[in-house]
């Protein structure tokens, strides 16, 4: 049983496959700037990190005006079209139900703006599984996963020792460790086994069904 455990779930690449929505919105942003669109393999690097960090890397710039021009174009498309391009991973709903029955308290902790994250959770009928949805603000506040996890711990008055962060990218593992939260990596998303292990994952899960075996 997981009665004393608080589980923080990343969204993109962990609860849902966001590839279609994110790719279409990235392509729109690059086209809006008159820039060449990266390959889909390159675009995968944008799934996980804060979007402004991804654009800084793609555009090879620290020009905040240009970065936020790209971010705003991306969000314009995402708010109307991209937000519908998410698919809940097979087996995830069953896993969340088992965790809820076991007594675990579940939270969403994503670098995606909370306004978008909450809508995606609602659209896919997942709201009933989570105590709360935490994300960044549109100005970038709490887009760093370490800051976000600290915010969840403080807001919910939780002891880090009773919490686990579940995610598919190194940012989830690093953010967890910064807050003494147990880092758990998942292999059905966009991060590799080596990325997660090098970032400090204490456990790797192959499939959503494996979530039921998390330690108390």
Biotite code that builds the C-alpha atoms (Angstrom):
import biotite.structure as struc

atoms = struc.array([
    struc.Atom([0.000, 0.000, 0.000], chain_id="A", res_id=1, res_name="UNK", atom_name="CA", element="C"),
    struc.Atom([1.148, 3.581, -0.722], chain_id="A", res_id=2, res_name="UNK", atom_name="CA", element="C"),
    struc.Atom([-0.828, 5.396, 1.939], chain_id="A", res_id=3, res_name="UNK", atom_name="CA", element="C"),
    struc.Atom([1.955, 7.737, 3.055], chain_id="A", res_id=4, res_name="UNK", atom_name="CA", element="C"),
    struc.Atom([3.320, 8.549, -0.391], chain_id="A", res_id=5, res_name="UNK", atom_name="CA", element="C"),
    struc.Atom([2.865, 11.795, -2.324], chain_id="A", res_id=6, res_name="UNK", atom_name="CA", element="C"),
    struc.Atom([3.584, 11.327, -6.022], chain_id="A", res_id=7, res_name="UNK", atom_name="CA", element="C"),
    struc.Atom([4.446, 14.293, -8.251], chain_id="A", res_id=8, res_name="UNK", atom_name="CA", element="C"),
    struc.Atom([3.832, 13.571, -11.947], chain_id="A", res_id=9, res_name="UNK", atom_name="CA", element="C"),
    struc.Atom([5.406, 15.397, -14.842], chain_id="A", res_id=10, res_name="UNK", atom_name="CA", element="C"),
    struc.Atom([2.897, 15.936, -17.660], chain_id="A", res_id=11, res_name="UNK", atom_name="CA", element="C"),
    struc.Atom([4.530, 15.853, -21.106], chain_id="A", res_id=12, res_name="UNK", atom_name="CA", element="C"),
    struc.Atom([6.190, 12.512, -21.749], chain_id="A", res_id=13, res_name="UNK", atom_name="CA", element="C"),
    struc.Atom([4.929, 11.050, -18.481], chain_id="A", res_id=14, res_name="UNK", atom_name="CA", element="C"),
    struc.Atom([1.137, 11.299, -18.315], chain_id="A", res_id=15, res_name="UNK", atom_name="CA", element="C"),
    struc.Atom([0.544, 12.234, -21.941], chain_id="A", res_id=16, res_name="UNK", atom_name="CA", element="C"),
    struc.Atom([2.318, 12.009, -25.279], chain_id="A", res_id=17, res_name="UNK", atom_name="CA", element="C"),
    struc.Atom([2.291, 15.672, -26.402], chain_id="A", res_id=18, res_name="UNK", atom_name="CA", element="C"),
    struc.Atom([4.223, 15.192, -29.622], chain_id="A", res_id=19, res_name="UNK", atom_name="CA", element="C"),
    struc.Atom([1.508, 16.255, -32.084], chain_id="A", res_id=20, res_name="UNK", atom_name="CA", element="C"),
    struc.Atom([0.513, 19.419, -30.251], chain_id="A", res_id=21, res_name="UNK", atom_name="CA", element="C"),
    struc.Atom([4.014, 20.572, -29.371], chain_id="A", res_id=22, res_name="UNK", atom_name="CA", element="C"),
    struc.Atom([5.463, 19.849, -32.815], chain_id="A", res_id=23, res_name="UNK", atom_name="CA", element="C"),
    struc.Atom([2.699, 21.720, -34.630], chain_id="A", res_id=24, res_name="UNK", atom_name="CA", element="C"),
    struc.Atom([3.090, 24.727, -32.316], chain_id="A", res_id=25, res_name="UNK", atom_name="CA", element="C"),
    struc.Atom([6.888, 24.762, -32.660], chain_id="A", res_id=26, res_name="UNK", atom_name="CA", element="C"),
    struc.Atom([6.616, 24.625, -36.439], chain_id="A", res_id=27, res_name="UNK", atom_name="CA", element="C"),
    struc.Atom([4.156, 27.510, -36.358], chain_id="A", res_id=28, res_name="UNK", atom_name="CA", element="C"),
    struc.Atom([6.541, 29.572, -34.229], chain_id="A", res_id=29, res_name="UNK", atom_name="CA", element="C"),
    struc.Atom([9.547, 28.979, -36.472], chain_id="A", res_id=30, res_name="UNK", atom_name="CA", element="C"),
    struc.Atom([7.495, 29.791, -39.561], chain_id="A", res_id=31, res_name="UNK", atom_name="CA", element="C"),
    struc.Atom([6.236, 32.984, -37.903], chain_id="A", res_id=32, res_name="UNK", atom_name="CA", element="C"),
    struc.Atom([9.847, 34.067, -37.339], chain_id="A", res_id=33, res_name="UNK", atom_name="CA", element="C"),
    struc.Atom([10.842, 33.151, -40.880], chain_id="A", res_id=34, res_name="UNK", atom_name="CA", element="C"),
    struc.Atom([13.253, 30.526, -39.541], chain_id="A", res_id=35, res_name="UNK", atom_name="CA", element="C"),
    struc.Atom([13.983, 27.069, -40.861], chain_id="A", res_id=36, res_name="UNK", atom_name="CA", element="C"),
    struc.Atom([12.010, 24.448, -38.982], chain_id="A", res_id=37, res_name="UNK", atom_name="CA", element="C"),
    struc.Atom([14.261, 21.896, -37.212], chain_id="A", res_id=38, res_name="UNK", atom_name="CA", element="C"),
    struc.Atom([13.814, 18.200, -37.876], chain_id="A", res_id=39, res_name="UNK", atom_name="CA", element="C"),
    struc.Atom([11.317, 16.286, -35.770], chain_id="A", res_id=40, res_name="UNK", atom_name="CA", element="C"),
    struc.Atom([14.202, 14.510, -34.074], chain_id="A", res_id=41, res_name="UNK", atom_name="CA", element="C"),
    struc.Atom([15.584, 17.900, -33.051], chain_id="A", res_id=42, res_name="UNK", atom_name="CA", element="C"),
    struc.Atom([12.139, 19.130, -32.002], chain_id="A", res_id=43, res_name="UNK", atom_name="CA", element="C"),
    struc.Atom([11.925, 16.294, -29.472], chain_id="A", res_id=44, res_name="UNK", atom_name="CA", element="C"),
    struc.Atom([14.555, 18.130, -27.425], chain_id="A", res_id=45, res_name="UNK", atom_name="CA", element="C"),
    struc.Atom([11.893, 20.755, -26.660], chain_id="A", res_id=46, res_name="UNK", atom_name="CA", element="C"),
    struc.Atom([9.687, 18.253, -24.837], chain_id="A", res_id=47, res_name="UNK", atom_name="CA", element="C"),
    struc.Atom([10.585, 18.577, -21.184], chain_id="A", res_id=48, res_name="UNK", atom_name="CA", element="C"),
    struc.Atom([12.590, 21.785, -20.694], chain_id="A", res_id=49, res_name="UNK", atom_name="CA", element="C"),
    struc.Atom([10.897, 25.176, -20.214], chain_id="A", res_id=50, res_name="UNK", atom_name="CA", element="C"),
    struc.Atom([9.865, 26.386, -23.670], chain_id="A", res_id=51, res_name="UNK", atom_name="CA", element="C"),
    struc.Atom([11.890, 29.620, -23.413], chain_id="A", res_id=52, res_name="UNK", atom_name="CA", element="C"),
    struc.Atom([15.023, 27.545, -22.712], chain_id="A", res_id=53, res_name="UNK", atom_name="CA", element="C"),
    struc.Atom([14.311, 25.411, -25.772], chain_id="A", res_id=54, res_name="UNK", atom_name="CA", element="C"),
    struc.Atom([13.891, 28.430, -28.032], chain_id="A", res_id=55, res_name="UNK", atom_name="CA", element="C"),
    struc.Atom([17.113, 29.982, -26.726], chain_id="A", res_id=56, res_name="UNK", atom_name="CA", element="C"),
    struc.Atom([18.891, 26.794, -27.752], chain_id="A", res_id=57, res_name="UNK", atom_name="CA", element="C"),
    struc.Atom([17.137, 26.406, -31.109], chain_id="A", res_id=58, res_name="UNK", atom_name="CA", element="C"),
    struc.Atom([17.729, 30.033, -32.048], chain_id="A", res_id=59, res_name="UNK", atom_name="CA", element="C"),
    struc.Atom([21.233, 30.055, -30.536], chain_id="A", res_id=60, res_name="UNK", atom_name="CA", element="C"),
    struc.Atom([20.578, 33.369, -28.813], chain_id="A", res_id=61, res_name="UNK", atom_name="CA", element="C"),
    struc.Atom([20.258, 35.037, -25.439], chain_id="A", res_id=62, res_name="UNK", atom_name="CA", element="C"),
    struc.Atom([18.189, 37.861, -26.944], chain_id="A", res_id=63, res_name="UNK", atom_name="CA", element="C"),
    struc.Atom([15.152, 37.819, -24.643], chain_id="A", res_id=64, res_name="UNK", atom_name="CA", element="C"),
    struc.Atom([13.072, 39.845, -27.087], chain_id="A", res_id=65, res_name="UNK", atom_name="CA", element="C"),
    struc.Atom([13.565, 37.244, -29.813], chain_id="A", res_id=66, res_name="UNK", atom_name="CA", element="C"),
    struc.Atom([13.098, 34.324, -27.418], chain_id="A", res_id=67, res_name="UNK", atom_name="CA", element="C"),
    struc.Atom([9.792, 35.653, -26.117], chain_id="A", res_id=68, res_name="UNK", atom_name="CA", element="C"),
    struc.Atom([8.633, 36.523, -29.629], chain_id="A", res_id=69, res_name="UNK", atom_name="CA", element="C"),
    struc.Atom([9.038, 32.825, -30.415], chain_id="A", res_id=70, res_name="UNK", atom_name="CA", element="C"),
    struc.Atom([7.397, 31.779, -27.148], chain_id="A", res_id=71, res_name="UNK", atom_name="CA", element="C"),
    struc.Atom([4.386, 33.996, -27.780], chain_id="A", res_id=72, res_name="UNK", atom_name="CA", element="C"),
    struc.Atom([3.943, 32.651, -31.321], chain_id="A", res_id=73, res_name="UNK", atom_name="CA", element="C"),
    struc.Atom([4.196, 29.113, -29.987], chain_id="A", res_id=74, res_name="UNK", atom_name="CA", element="C"),
    struc.Atom([1.584, 29.790, -27.310], chain_id="A", res_id=75, res_name="UNK", atom_name="CA", element="C"),
    struc.Atom([-0.750, 31.496, -29.777], chain_id="A", res_id=76, res_name="UNK", atom_name="CA", element="C"),
    struc.Atom([-0.915, 28.260, -31.748], chain_id="A", res_id=77, res_name="UNK", atom_name="CA", element="C"),
    struc.Atom([-0.824, 25.958, -28.742], chain_id="A", res_id=78, res_name="UNK", atom_name="CA", element="C"),
    struc.Atom([-3.749, 27.679, -26.991], chain_id="A", res_id=79, res_name="UNK", atom_name="CA", element="C"),
    struc.Atom([-6.054, 27.128, -29.955], chain_id="A", res_id=80, res_name="UNK", atom_name="CA", element="C"),
    struc.Atom([-4.756, 24.015, -31.694], chain_id="A", res_id=81, res_name="UNK", atom_name="CA", element="C"),
    struc.Atom([-1.775, 22.406, -29.995], chain_id="A", res_id=82, res_name="UNK", atom_name="CA", element="C"),
    struc.Atom([-3.500, 21.895, -26.683], chain_id="A", res_id=83, res_name="UNK", atom_name="CA", element="C"),
    struc.Atom([-5.712, 19.251, -28.306], chain_id="A", res_id=84, res_name="UNK", atom_name="CA", element="C"),
    struc.Atom([-2.722, 17.284, -29.586], chain_id="A", res_id=85, res_name="UNK", atom_name="CA", element="C"),
    struc.Atom([-2.122, 15.131, -26.511], chain_id="A", res_id=86, res_name="UNK", atom_name="CA", element="C"),
    struc.Atom([-2.708, 11.415, -26.001], chain_id="A", res_id=87, res_name="UNK", atom_name="CA", element="C"),
    struc.Atom([-2.819, 9.739, -22.581], chain_id="A", res_id=88, res_name="UNK", atom_name="CA", element="C"),
    struc.Atom([-0.320, 6.885, -22.520], chain_id="A", res_id=89, res_name="UNK", atom_name="CA", element="C"),
    struc.Atom([-1.819, 3.420, -22.718], chain_id="A", res_id=90, res_name="UNK", atom_name="CA", element="C"),
    struc.Atom([-2.306, 1.958, -19.263], chain_id="A", res_id=91, res_name="UNK", atom_name="CA", element="C"),
    struc.Atom([-1.898, 5.294, -17.469], chain_id="A", res_id=92, res_name="UNK", atom_name="CA", element="C"),
    struc.Atom([-5.517, 5.705, -16.379], chain_id="A", res_id=93, res_name="UNK", atom_name="CA", element="C"),
    struc.Atom([-5.552, 2.202, -14.902], chain_id="A", res_id=94, res_name="UNK", atom_name="CA", element="C"),
    struc.Atom([-2.276, 2.901, -13.080], chain_id="A", res_id=95, res_name="UNK", atom_name="CA", element="C"),
    struc.Atom([-3.598, 6.162, -11.620], chain_id="A", res_id=96, res_name="UNK", atom_name="CA", element="C"),
    struc.Atom([-6.732, 4.395, -10.438], chain_id="A", res_id=97, res_name="UNK", atom_name="CA", element="C"),
    struc.Atom([-4.686, 1.713, -8.670], chain_id="A", res_id=98, res_name="UNK", atom_name="CA", element="C"),
    struc.Atom([-2.529, 4.342, -7.000], chain_id="A", res_id=99, res_name="UNK", atom_name="CA", element="C"),
    struc.Atom([-5.603, 6.207, -5.822], chain_id="A", res_id=100, res_name="UNK", atom_name="CA", element="C"),
    struc.Atom([-7.128, 3.031, -4.408], chain_id="A", res_id=101, res_name="UNK", atom_name="CA", element="C"),
    struc.Atom([-3.827, 2.313, -2.634], chain_id="A", res_id=102, res_name="UNK", atom_name="CA", element="C"),
    struc.Atom([-4.086, 5.671, -0.874], chain_id="A", res_id=103, res_name="UNK", atom_name="CA", element="C"),
    struc.Atom([-1.323, 7.617, -2.647], chain_id="A", res_id=104, res_name="UNK", atom_name="CA", element="C"),
    struc.Atom([-1.847, 11.367, -3.049], chain_id="A", res_id=105, res_name="UNK", atom_name="CA", element="C"),
    struc.Atom([-1.161, 12.455, -6.620], chain_id="A", res_id=106, res_name="UNK", atom_name="CA", element="C"),
    struc.Atom([-0.111, 15.864, -7.933], chain_id="A", res_id=107, res_name="UNK", atom_name="CA", element="C"),
    struc.Atom([0.836, 17.189, -11.370], chain_id="A", res_id=108, res_name="UNK", atom_name="CA", element="C"),
    struc.Atom([4.147, 19.089, -11.356], chain_id="A", res_id=109, res_name="UNK", atom_name="CA", element="C"),
    struc.Atom([5.021, 20.366, -14.838], chain_id="A", res_id=110, res_name="UNK", atom_name="CA", element="C"),
    struc.Atom([7.095, 23.171, -16.321], chain_id="A", res_id=111, res_name="UNK", atom_name="CA", element="C"),
    struc.Atom([4.218, 23.806, -18.734], chain_id="A", res_id=112, res_name="UNK", atom_name="CA", element="C"),
    struc.Atom([2.121, 26.852, -17.787], chain_id="A", res_id=113, res_name="UNK", atom_name="CA", element="C"),
    struc.Atom([-0.521, 25.783, -15.289], chain_id="A", res_id=114, res_name="UNK", atom_name="CA", element="C"),
    struc.Atom([-3.299, 27.289, -17.413], chain_id="A", res_id=115, res_name="UNK", atom_name="CA", element="C"),
    struc.Atom([-2.471, 24.817, -20.208], chain_id="A", res_id=116, res_name="UNK", atom_name="CA", element="C"),
    struc.Atom([-1.657, 21.877, -17.942], chain_id="A", res_id=117, res_name="UNK", atom_name="CA", element="C"),
    struc.Atom([-4.951, 22.149, -16.063], chain_id="A", res_id=118, res_name="UNK", atom_name="CA", element="C"),
    struc.Atom([-6.901, 22.209, -19.319], chain_id="A", res_id=119, res_name="UNK", atom_name="CA", element="C"),
    struc.Atom([-5.093, 19.140, -20.686], chain_id="A", res_id=120, res_name="UNK", atom_name="CA", element="C"),
    struc.Atom([-5.789, 17.210, -17.486], chain_id="A", res_id=121, res_name="UNK", atom_name="CA", element="C"),
    struc.Atom([-9.430, 18.263, -17.665], chain_id="A", res_id=122, res_name="UNK", atom_name="CA", element="C"),
    struc.Atom([-9.806, 17.401, -21.365], chain_id="A", res_id=123, res_name="UNK", atom_name="CA", element="C"),
    struc.Atom([-8.645, 13.845, -20.765], chain_id="A", res_id=124, res_name="UNK", atom_name="CA", element="C"),
    struc.Atom([-10.794, 13.209, -17.710], chain_id="A", res_id=125, res_name="UNK", atom_name="CA", element="C"),
    struc.Atom([-7.833, 12.937, -15.334], chain_id="A", res_id=126, res_name="UNK", atom_name="CA", element="C"),
    struc.Atom([-8.791, 15.690, -12.865], chain_id="A", res_id=127, res_name="UNK", atom_name="CA", element="C"),
    struc.Atom([-10.314, 13.276, -10.369], chain_id="A", res_id=128, res_name="UNK", atom_name="CA", element="C"),
    struc.Atom([-7.001, 11.498, -9.829], chain_id="A", res_id=129, res_name="UNK", atom_name="CA", element="C"),
    struc.Atom([-5.027, 14.554, -8.737], chain_id="A", res_id=130, res_name="UNK", atom_name="CA", element="C"),
    struc.Atom([-5.112, 16.635, -5.583], chain_id="A", res_id=131, res_name="UNK", atom_name="CA", element="C"),
    struc.Atom([-3.867, 19.646, -7.547], chain_id="A", res_id=132, res_name="UNK", atom_name="CA", element="C"),
    struc.Atom([-2.137, 20.681, -10.770], chain_id="A", res_id=133, res_name="UNK", atom_name="CA", element="C"),
    struc.Atom([1.029, 22.759, -10.411], chain_id="A", res_id=134, res_name="UNK", atom_name="CA", element="C"),
    struc.Atom([2.834, 24.415, -13.296], chain_id="A", res_id=135, res_name="UNK", atom_name="CA", element="C"),
    struc.Atom([4.679, 27.552, -14.298], chain_id="A", res_id=136, res_name="UNK", atom_name="CA", element="C"),
    struc.Atom([3.251, 31.006, -14.885], chain_id="A", res_id=137, res_name="UNK", atom_name="CA", element="C"),
    struc.Atom([3.154, 32.526, -18.365], chain_id="A", res_id=138, res_name="UNK", atom_name="CA", element="C"),
    struc.Atom([6.032, 34.882, -17.455], chain_id="A", res_id=139, res_name="UNK", atom_name="CA", element="C"),
    struc.Atom([8.288, 31.887, -16.753], chain_id="A", res_id=140, res_name="UNK", atom_name="CA", element="C"),
    struc.Atom([7.938, 31.893, -12.977], chain_id="A", res_id=141, res_name="UNK", atom_name="CA", element="C"),
    struc.Atom([8.487, 28.368, -11.605], chain_id="A", res_id=142, res_name="UNK", atom_name="CA", element="C"),
    struc.Atom([9.386, 26.925, -15.018], chain_id="A", res_id=143, res_name="UNK", atom_name="CA", element="C"),
    struc.Atom([12.529, 25.550, -13.362], chain_id="A", res_id=144, res_name="UNK", atom_name="CA", element="C"),
    struc.Atom([11.568, 22.115, -12.040], chain_id="A", res_id=145, res_name="UNK", atom_name="CA", element="C"),
    struc.Atom([13.510, 22.564, -8.806], chain_id="A", res_id=146, res_name="UNK", atom_name="CA", element="C"),
    struc.Atom([11.669, 25.787, -8.002], chain_id="A", res_id=147, res_name="UNK", atom_name="CA", element="C"),
    struc.Atom([8.371, 24.196, -8.948], chain_id="A", res_id=148, res_name="UNK", atom_name="CA", element="C"),
    struc.Atom([8.854, 21.182, -6.677], chain_id="A", res_id=149, res_name="UNK", atom_name="CA", element="C"),
    struc.Atom([9.846, 23.479, -3.816], chain_id="A", res_id=150, res_name="UNK", atom_name="CA", element="C"),
    struc.Atom([6.631, 25.404, -4.431], chain_id="A", res_id=151, res_name="UNK", atom_name="CA", element="C"),
    struc.Atom([4.526, 22.220, -4.327], chain_id="A", res_id=152, res_name="UNK", atom_name="CA", element="C"),
    struc.Atom([6.152, 21.103, -1.085], chain_id="A", res_id=153, res_name="UNK", atom_name="CA", element="C"),
    struc.Atom([5.555, 24.482, 0.538], chain_id="A", res_id=154, res_name="UNK", atom_name="CA", element="C"),
    struc.Atom([2.020, 24.928, -0.772], chain_id="A", res_id=155, res_name="UNK", atom_name="CA", element="C"),
    struc.Atom([0.882, 21.458, 0.297], chain_id="A", res_id=156, res_name="UNK", atom_name="CA", element="C"),
    struc.Atom([2.952, 21.461, 3.526], chain_id="A", res_id=157, res_name="UNK", atom_name="CA", element="C"),
    struc.Atom([4.610, 18.168, 2.580], chain_id="A", res_id=158, res_name="UNK", atom_name="CA", element="C"),
    struc.Atom([7.757, 16.516, 3.902], chain_id="A", res_id=159, res_name="UNK", atom_name="CA", element="C"),
    struc.Atom([10.190, 15.819, 1.068], chain_id="A", res_id=160, res_name="UNK", atom_name="CA", element="C"),
    struc.Atom([10.922, 12.396, 2.526], chain_id="A", res_id=161, res_name="UNK", atom_name="CA", element="C"),
    struc.Atom([7.383, 11.265, 1.761], chain_id="A", res_id=162, res_name="UNK", atom_name="CA", element="C"),
    struc.Atom([7.408, 12.451, -1.857], chain_id="A", res_id=163, res_name="UNK", atom_name="CA", element="C"),
    struc.Atom([8.534, 11.071, -5.211], chain_id="A", res_id=164, res_name="UNK", atom_name="CA", element="C"),
    struc.Atom([8.929, 12.912, -8.523], chain_id="A", res_id=165, res_name="UNK", atom_name="CA", element="C"),
    struc.Atom([7.998, 10.856, -11.584], chain_id="A", res_id=166, res_name="UNK", atom_name="CA", element="C"),
    struc.Atom([9.196, 12.107, -14.951], chain_id="A", res_id=167, res_name="UNK", atom_name="CA", element="C"),
    struc.Atom([10.828, 11.286, -18.261], chain_id="A", res_id=168, res_name="UNK", atom_name="CA", element="C"),
    struc.Atom([13.604, 13.904, -18.485], chain_id="A", res_id=169, res_name="UNK", atom_name="CA", element="C"),
    struc.Atom([16.712, 14.869, -16.555], chain_id="A", res_id=170, res_name="UNK", atom_name="CA", element="C"),
    struc.Atom([15.076, 18.103, -15.387], chain_id="A", res_id=171, res_name="UNK", atom_name="CA", element="C"),
    struc.Atom([12.612, 16.062, -13.317], chain_id="A", res_id=172, res_name="UNK", atom_name="CA", element="C"),
    struc.Atom([15.414, 14.093, -11.647], chain_id="A", res_id=173, res_name="UNK", atom_name="CA", element="C"),
    struc.Atom([17.587, 17.138, -10.996], chain_id="A", res_id=174, res_name="UNK", atom_name="CA", element="C"),
    struc.Atom([14.657, 19.135, -9.602], chain_id="A", res_id=175, res_name="UNK", atom_name="CA", element="C"),
    struc.Atom([13.702, 16.286, -7.312], chain_id="A", res_id=176, res_name="UNK", atom_name="CA", element="C"),
    struc.Atom([17.207, 15.891, -5.923], chain_id="A", res_id=177, res_name="UNK", atom_name="CA", element="C"),
    struc.Atom([17.486, 19.632, -5.278], chain_id="A", res_id=178, res_name="UNK", atom_name="CA", element="C"),
    struc.Atom([14.547, 19.220, -2.915], chain_id="A", res_id=179, res_name="UNK", atom_name="CA", element="C"),
    struc.Atom([15.486, 15.834, -1.377], chain_id="A", res_id=180, res_name="UNK", atom_name="CA", element="C"),
    struc.Atom([12.524, 14.249, -3.182], chain_id="A", res_id=181, res_name="UNK", atom_name="CA", element="C"),
    struc.Atom([12.975, 10.704, -4.524], chain_id="A", res_id=182, res_name="UNK", atom_name="CA", element="C"),
    struc.Atom([13.555, 10.813, -8.337], chain_id="A", res_id=183, res_name="UNK", atom_name="CA", element="C"),
    struc.Atom([11.811, 8.155, -10.438], chain_id="A", res_id=184, res_name="UNK", atom_name="CA", element="C"),
    struc.Atom([12.400, 8.024, -14.188], chain_id="A", res_id=185, res_name="UNK", atom_name="CA", element="C"),
    struc.Atom([10.009, 6.641, -16.806], chain_id="A", res_id=186, res_name="UNK", atom_name="CA", element="C"),
    struc.Atom([11.146, 5.126, -20.089], chain_id="A", res_id=187, res_name="UNK", atom_name="CA", element="C"),
    struc.Atom([7.992, 5.588, -22.171], chain_id="A", res_id=188, res_name="UNK", atom_name="CA", element="C"),
    struc.Atom([8.600, 9.311, -22.657], chain_id="A", res_id=189, res_name="UNK", atom_name="CA", element="C"),
    struc.Atom([11.358, 11.311, -24.350], chain_id="A", res_id=190, res_name="UNK", atom_name="CA", element="C"),
    struc.Atom([14.376, 10.889, -22.080], chain_id="A", res_id=191, res_name="UNK", atom_name="CA", element="C"),
    struc.Atom([16.784, 8.001, -22.511], chain_id="A", res_id=192, res_name="UNK", atom_name="CA", element="C"),
    struc.Atom([17.830, 5.505, -19.868], chain_id="A", res_id=193, res_name="UNK", atom_name="CA", element="C"),
    struc.Atom([21.305, 7.064, -19.764], chain_id="A", res_id=194, res_name="UNK", atom_name="CA", element="C"),
    struc.Atom([19.931, 10.605, -19.437], chain_id="A", res_id=195, res_name="UNK", atom_name="CA", element="C"),
    struc.Atom([17.789, 9.633, -16.470], chain_id="A", res_id=196, res_name="UNK", atom_name="CA", element="C"),
    struc.Atom([20.439, 7.572, -14.713], chain_id="A", res_id=197, res_name="UNK", atom_name="CA", element="C"),
    struc.Atom([23.124, 10.231, -15.159], chain_id="A", res_id=198, res_name="UNK", atom_name="CA", element="C"),
    struc.Atom([20.708, 12.800, -13.695], chain_id="A", res_id=199, res_name="UNK", atom_name="CA", element="C"),
    struc.Atom([20.285, 10.676, -10.558], chain_id="A", res_id=200, res_name="UNK", atom_name="CA", element="C"),
    struc.Atom([17.153, 8.570, -11.034], chain_id="A", res_id=201, res_name="UNK", atom_name="CA", element="C"),
    struc.Atom([16.852, 6.069, -8.179], chain_id="A", res_id=202, res_name="UNK", atom_name="CA", element="C"),
    struc.Atom([14.453, 3.865, -10.123], chain_id="A", res_id=203, res_name="UNK", atom_name="CA", element="C"),
    struc.Atom([13.402, 3.456, -13.749], chain_id="A", res_id=204, res_name="UNK", atom_name="CA", element="C"),
    struc.Atom([9.955, 2.278, -14.831], chain_id="A", res_id=205, res_name="UNK", atom_name="CA", element="C"),
    struc.Atom([9.396, 0.566, -18.188], chain_id="A", res_id=206, res_name="UNK", atom_name="CA", element="C"),
    struc.Atom([5.598, 0.859, -18.386], chain_id="A", res_id=207, res_name="UNK", atom_name="CA", element="C"),
    struc.Atom([2.793, 2.780, -16.650], chain_id="A", res_id=208, res_name="UNK", atom_name="CA", element="C"),
    struc.Atom([1.688, -0.470, -15.005], chain_id="A", res_id=209, res_name="UNK", atom_name="CA", element="C"),
    struc.Atom([4.971, -0.434, -13.066], chain_id="A", res_id=210, res_name="UNK", atom_name="CA", element="C"),
    struc.Atom([3.800, 2.651, -11.144], chain_id="A", res_id=211, res_name="UNK", atom_name="CA", element="C"),
    struc.Atom([1.844, 0.394, -8.780], chain_id="A", res_id=212, res_name="UNK", atom_name="CA", element="C"),
    struc.Atom([5.133, -1.092, -7.554], chain_id="A", res_id=213, res_name="UNK", atom_name="CA", element="C"),
    struc.Atom([6.630, 2.163, -6.287], chain_id="A", res_id=214, res_name="UNK", atom_name="CA", element="C"),
    struc.Atom([7.955, 1.859, -2.718], chain_id="A", res_id=215, res_name="UNK", atom_name="CA", element="C"),
    struc.Atom([6.089, 3.273, 0.219], chain_id="A", res_id=216, res_name="UNK", atom_name="CA", element="C"),
])
